[in-house]
Amino acid sequence: MEAKKIRVAIVDDSAFMRKVIKDLLEEKGFTVVATGRNGKDAISIAAKRIADVMTLDVQMPLMNGLEALKRIMTIAPLPIIMVSSLTKQDAQITLEALSLGAFDFVTKPGGPISLDFNVVANQLAEKIVLAASYNLTSLKKPQPSSTTPHTKREMKYDLVIIGASTGGPRALDHVIPYLPAQFPLPVVIVQHMPSKFTATLAKRLNEESKIKVSEVTEKTKARPSSSYVATGGKHLEIFKEDGAIVLNPVDGPKINSVKPAVDYTLMSAAKNDLSVLSVILTGMGKDGTQGLKEFKREKVTTIVESQNTAVVYGMPKSVIKEGLADYVLNLEDIPSKMIELI
């Protein structure tokens, strides 16, 4: 959808931030139809059904963004992008919002009153365009899953690598908690997020899951029945050392405009001749495709999330387009397929 046809509502308790976001979005061609200063304003605007997308501040007086989101999703659902500060508290609230149906989030680089918000303007604009075409009912009545035509022989895997971006936290809620406590392999998660958010994501998944989930902030031996979330702002490399699989956060340039990148992690696993069950979930772009190309065919099996349930179909679609998908499954069918293959 073109920016000029998209109607946006902006809700933030700071008059300065409302003006900054409004000016940036109008400069990019969006039509700003309403602004509000708290959660009650957000509900009122949503109820009028005048906006295609809403940006919603996390921390506000009278009613915060999370409470407003819950009400909006009940009375007048629309795609909402949370605008969050880079704090632990905001990270927790933002992840809760994503699990309750928020489309995505952006972070204020300079705190609640962010003088340099322009640095995330392009990112916000891209997410608004995606959000405007997002069908909020798409998760409610998915068509049956399908598989693609590859015939896979029996494989013994070393580990699972899961890649996700936009919509990923909610998708992971439907995968990791459904794995049994004795799941026999390490599960590596590469989710596009800043560092405070990946720490909160790992903590949240750990509380919900039977397997142990932790963030990888230092060189770590990967163990069965455990899941490891790549830390934000670092790539995650995988290699063998003294017979063990080792995970190591490393610096380096962004790949596909993100860090951590799924491509980086998959490439390192392929380079070290590891056998991988890969799972590519919802997300914009094509991260994961190049990494999968590096594997010998007999060393990787790939499950991708179907268009029926993906919030954004970019990453799965790219893998399918290149003929690299072995199974195309609705989100709710992915855990059982993982267990069956392993």
C-alpha positions as CSV (number, residue, x, y, z in Angstrom):
1,M,0.0,0.0,0.0
2,E,1.2,3.5,-0.8
3,A,2.1,5.8,2.1
4,K,-0.2,8.6,1.0
5,K,-3.2,6.2,1.2
6,I,-2.4,5.1,4.8
7,R,-4.2,6.9,7.6
8,V,-2.2,6.9,10.9
9,A,-3.1,7.8,14.4
10,I,-0.4,8.8,16.9
11,V,-0.7,8.4,20.6
12,D,2.0,9.6,23.0
13,D,1.9,11.5,26.3
14,S,4.6,13.9,25.1
15,A,3.4,16.8,22.9
16,F,7.0,17.1,21.6
17,M,7.0,13.4,20.5
18,R,3.6,13.6,18.9
19,K,4.8,16.5,16.8
20,V,8.1,14.8,15.9
21,I,6.4,11.6,14.8
22,K,3.6,13.5,13.0
23,D,6.1,15.6,11.1
24,L,8.3,12.6,10.1
25,L,5.3,10.6,8.9
26,E,3.7,13.4,6.9
27,E,7.1,14.1,5.4
28,K,7.1,10.5,4.2
29,G,3.6,10.9,2.7
30,F,1.4,9.3,5.4
31,T,-1.9,11.0,6.4
32,V,-2.0,11.6,10.1
33,V,-5.8,11.6,11.0
34,A,-5.6,11.9,14.8
35,T,-3.3,12.3,17.8
36,G,-3.8,11.4,21.4
37,R,-2.0,11.8,24.7
38,N,-3.0,8.7,26.7
39,G,-4.6,5.3,26.6
40,K,-8.1,6.6,26.9
41,D,-7.5,8.8,23.8
42,A,-6.2,5.8,22.0
43,I,-9.4,3.8,22.7
44,S,-11.6,6.7,21.6
45,I,-9.6,7.1,18.3
46,A,-9.8,3.4,17.6
47,A,-13.5,3.3,18.2
48,K,-14.0,6.0,15.5
49,R,-12.4,3.6,13.0
50,I,-10.7,6.5,11.2
51,A,-7.1,5.1,11.2
52,D,-5.5,2.2,9.3
53,V,-2.6,2.0,11.8
54,M,-1.9,3.4,15.2
55,T,1.4,4.2,16.9
56,L,1.0,3.7,20.6
57,D,3.4,4.9,23.3
58,V,4.1,2.3,26.0
59,Q,4.3,4.5,29.1
60,M,1.5,7.0,29.5
61,P,-0.6,8.5,32.3
62,L,-4.3,7.6,33.0
63,M,-3.9,4.4,31.0
64,N,-0.7,2.9,29.6
65,G,-0.3,1.5,26.2
66,L,-0.7,-2.1,27.3
67,E,-4.1,-1.5,28.9
68,A,-5.2,0.6,25.9
69,L,-4.1,-2.2,23.5
70,K,-6.2,-4.8,25.4
71,R,-9.3,-2.7,25.2
72,I,-8.7,-1.8,21.5
73,M,-8.3,-5.4,20.5
74,T,-11.6,-6.2,22.1
75,I,-13.7,-3.3,20.8
76,A,-12.1,-2.0,17.6
77,P,-9.1,-4.0,16.5
78,L,-6.5,-2.3,14.2
79,P,-2.8,-2.8,13.6
80,I,-0.8,-1.2,16.3
81,I,2.9,-0.4,16.5
82,M,4.2,0.1,20.0
83,V,6.7,2.9,20.6
84,S,9.0,1.9,23.4
85,S,12.0,3.2,25.3
86,L,15.1,0.9,25.6
87,T,14.4,0.1,29.3
88,K,13.9,-3.3,30.9
89,Q,10.4,-2.3,32.0
90,D,9.4,-1.1,28.6
91,A,10.8,-4.3,27.0
92,Q,8.6,-6.4,29.3
93,I,5.5,-4.3,28.5
94,T,6.3,-4.3,24.8
95,L,6.6,-8.1,24.6
96,E,3.4,-8.5,26.5
97,A,1.8,-6.1,23.9
98,L,3.1,-8.2,21.0
99,S,1.7,-11.4,22.6
100,L,-1.7,-9.6,22.9
101,G,-1.8,-8.7,19.2
102,A,0.3,-5.6,18.6
103,F,1.8,-5.7,15.1
104,D,5.3,-4.7,16.0
105,F,7.3,-2.1,17.9
106,V,10.0,0.6,17.4
107,T,12.3,2.0,20.1
108,K,12.9,5.6,20.9
109,P,16.7,5.9,20.6
110,G,17.0,8.7,23.1
111,G,14.6,7.8,25.8
112,P,10.9,8.9,26.4
113,I,11.6,12.3,24.9
114,S,13.8,11.3,22.0
115,L,15.5,14.2,20.2
116,D,16.9,11.7,17.6
117,F,13.8,9.8,16.7
118,N,14.5,10.6,13.1
119,V,17.0,7.7,13.1
120,V,14.2,5.2,13.3
121,A,11.8,7.1,10.9
122,N,12.5,4.8,8.0
123,Q,12.0,1.7,10.1
124,L,8.7,3.1,11.5
125,A,7.5,4.0,8.0
126,E,8.3,0.5,6.7
127,K,6.5,-1.1,9.5
128,I,3.4,1.1,9.1
129,V,3.2,0.1,5.4
130,L,3.4,-3.6,6.4
131,A,0.9,-3.1,9.2
132,A,-1.6,-1.4,6.9
133,S,-1.8,-4.5,4.7
134,Y,-1.9,-6.9,7.7
135,N,-5.2,-8.8,8.0
136,L,-6.0,-9.0,11.8
137,T,-8.3,-12.0,11.1
138,S,-5.5,-14.0,9.4
139,L,-4.7,-16.0,12.6
140,K,-8.2,-17.0,13.4
141,K,-9.2,-19.4,10.6
142,P,-6.1,-20.7,8.9
143,Q,-6.4,-23.1,6.0
144,P,-4.9,-26.6,6.5
145,S,-1.1,-26.8,6.4
146,S,0.7,-28.2,3.4
147,T,4.1,-29.7,2.7
148,T,6.4,-29.0,-0.2
149,P,7.6,-31.8,-2.5
150,H,11.0,-32.6,-1.1
151,T,11.4,-36.2,-0.1
152,K,13.6,-36.3,3.0
153,R,15.5,-39.3,4.2
154,E,15.9,-40.0,7.9
155,M,18.4,-37.6,9.4
156,K,20.2,-37.2,12.7
157,Y,20.3,-33.6,13.7
158,D,22.8,-31.7,15.8
159,L,20.6,-28.8,16.7
160,V,17.5,-26.7,15.8
161,I,17.9,-23.1,14.5
162,I,14.8,-20.9,14.5
163,G,14.8,-17.5,12.7
164,A,12.1,-14.8,13.2
165,S,11.5,-11.1,12.8
166,T,8.2,-9.1,12.8
167,G,5.6,-11.2,14.6
168,G,8.3,-13.5,15.9
169,P,7.7,-13.1,19.7
170,R,4.1,-14.1,19.3
171,A,5.0,-17.0,17.0
172,L,7.7,-18.2,19.4
173,D,5.0,-18.3,22.1
174,H,3.3,-21.0,19.9
175,V,6.4,-23.0,19.4
176,I,8.9,-23.1,22.3
177,P,6.4,-23.8,25.2
178,Y,5.0,-26.8,23.2
179,L,8.4,-28.6,23.1
180,P,8.7,-31.4,25.7
181,A,11.0,-31.2,28.7
182,Q,13.2,-33.9,27.3
183,F,13.5,-32.4,23.8
184,P,16.8,-34.1,22.7
185,L,18.5,-31.2,20.9
186,P,19.6,-27.6,21.7
187,V,17.3,-25.0,20.1
188,V,18.8,-21.7,18.9
189,I,16.6,-18.7,18.4
190,V,17.6,-15.7,16.3
191,Q,15.0,-13.0,16.7
192,H,15.6,-9.5,15.3
193,M,15.5,-7.4,18.5
194,P,17.6,-5.0,20.6
195,S,19.6,-6.5,23.5
196,K,17.3,-5.6,26.4
197,F,14.4,-7.1,24.5
198,T,16.2,-10.4,23.7
199,A,17.0,-10.7,27.5
200,T,13.3,-10.2,28.3
201,L,12.2,-12.5,25.5
202,A,14.4,-15.3,26.9
203,K,13.1,-14.8,30.4
204,R,9.5,-14.8,29.2
205,L,9.9,-17.9,27.2
206,N,11.7,-19.6,30.0
207,E,8.8,-19.0,32.4
208,E,6.3,-20.4,29.8
209,S,8.3,-23.4,28.6
210,K,9.2,-26.9,29.8
211,I,12.7,-26.6,28.3
212,K,15.2,-24.1,29.8
213,V,15.5,-20.8,27.8
214,S,18.4,-18.4,28.2
215,E,20.0,-15.5,26.4
216,V,23.5,-16.1,25.0
217,T,25.7,-13.3,26.2
218,E,29.0,-15.2,26.3
219,K,30.6,-18.3,24.8
220,T,28.3,-21.1,25.8
221,K,28.1,-24.9,25.3
222,A,24.8,-25.8,23.8
223,R,23.0,-28.6,25.6
224,P,19.9,-30.7,24.9
225,S,16.5,-29.8,26.3
226,S,17.7,-26.1,26.3
227,S,16.9,-23.1,24.1
228,Y,19.3,-20.2,23.5
229,V,18.2,-16.7,22.3
230,A,20.8,-14.8,20.4
231,T,21.5,-11.5,22.2
232,G,20.5,-8.3,20.4
233,G,23.3,-6.3,18.8
234,K,25.5,-9.3,18.2
235,H,25.6,-12.1,15.7
236,L,25.6,-15.6,17.0
237,E,28.2,-18.1,15.6
238,I,28.0,-21.8,16.1
239,F,31.0,-24.2,16.0
240,K,32.3,-27.5,17.3
241,E,34.9,-27.5,20.1
242,D,36.1,-30.7,21.8
243,G,33.1,-32.6,20.5
244,A,30.6,-30.0,21.9
245,I,28.5,-27.5,20.0
246,V,29.5,-24.0,21.1
247,L,27.5,-20.8,20.7
248,N,29.4,-17.5,20.7
249,P,28.1,-13.9,20.3
250,V,30.4,-11.9,18.0
251,D,30.4,-8.4,16.6
252,G,30.4,-7.5,13.0
253,P,28.5,-5.5,10.4
254,K,24.7,-5.9,10.1
255,I,23.5,-8.5,7.6
256,N,20.1,-7.8,5.9
257,S,20.1,-4.6,8.0
258,V,19.9,-6.6,11.2
259,K,22.1,-7.9,14.0
260,P,21.7,-10.7,15.0
261,A,21.0,-12.2,11.5
262,V,19.7,-15.7,11.0
263,D,22.0,-15.9,7.9
264,Y,25.1,-15.5,10.0
265,T,24.1,-18.2,12.4
266,L,23.1,-20.7,9.7
267,M,26.2,-20.0,7.7
268,S,28.4,-20.7,10.7
269,A,26.6,-24.0,11.3
270,A,26.9,-25.0,7.6
271,K,30.6,-24.1,7.6
272,N,31.2,-26.4,10.6
273,D,29.3,-29.2,8.9
274,L,26.5,-29.4,11.4
275,S,23.2,-31.1,10.7
276,V,20.4,-28.7,11.3
277,L,16.6,-28.6,11.5
278,S,15.9,-25.0,10.6
279,V,12.6,-23.2,11.2
280,I,11.9,-19.9,9.5
281,L,9.0,-18.0,11.1
282,T,7.2,-14.8,10.2
283,G,9.3,-11.7,9.4
284,M,10.0,-9.0,6.8
285,G,12.9,-9.4,4.3
286,K,14.8,-12.5,3.4
287,D,17.0,-13.2,6.3
288,G,17.7,-17.0,6.5
289,T,17.6,-17.7,2.8
290,Q,21.3,-17.2,2.0
291,G,22.3,-19.1,5.1
292,L,20.2,-22.1,4.0
293,K,21.9,-22.0,0.6
294,E,25.2,-22.7,2.3
295,F,24.2,-26.2,3.5
296,K,24.6,-29.4,1.6
297,R,21.0,-30.7,1.0
298,E,21.6,-33.8,3.2
299,K,22.6,-31.6,6.1
300,V,19.5,-29.5,6.6
301,T,15.7,-29.9,6.8
302,T,13.7,-26.7,6.7
303,I,10.2,-25.9,8.1
304,V,8.7,-22.5,7.2
305,E,5.6,-20.9,8.6
306,S,2.7,-20.7,6.1
307,Q,1.2,-17.5,4.7
308,N,-2.0,-18.5,6.6
309,T,-0.5,-17.6,9.9
310,A,2.6,-15.5,9.3
311,V,2.1,-11.9,10.4
312,V,4.6,-10.9,7.6
313,Y,5.3,-13.5,4.9
314,G,8.7,-12.1,3.8
315,M,11.2,-14.5,5.3
316,P,9.2,-17.7,4.8
317,K,8.2,-16.7,1.2
318,S,11.9,-16.0,0.3
319,V,12.9,-19.5,1.4
320,I,10.0,-21.1,-0.5
321,K,10.8,-19.1,-3.6
322,E,14.4,-20.5,-3.6
323,G,13.1,-24.1,-3.3
324,L,14.7,-24.5,0.1
325,A,11.5,-25.3,2.2
326,D,10.7,-29.0,3.0
327,Y,7.6,-28.3,5.0
328,V,5.2,-25.3,4.8
329,L,3.1,-25.4,8.0
330,N,0.7,-23.3,10.0
331,L,2.2,-22.1,13.2
332,E,0.2,-24.5,15.4
333,D,1.5,-27.5,13.4
334,I,5.2,-26.6,13.7
335,P,6.0,-28.0,17.2
336,S,4.6,-31.4,16.4
337,K,6.5,-31.6,13.1
338,M,9.7,-30.7,14.9
339,I,9.1,-33.4,17.5
340,E,8.2,-35.9,14.7
341,L,11.4,-35.2,12.7
342,I,13.6,-35.5,15.7
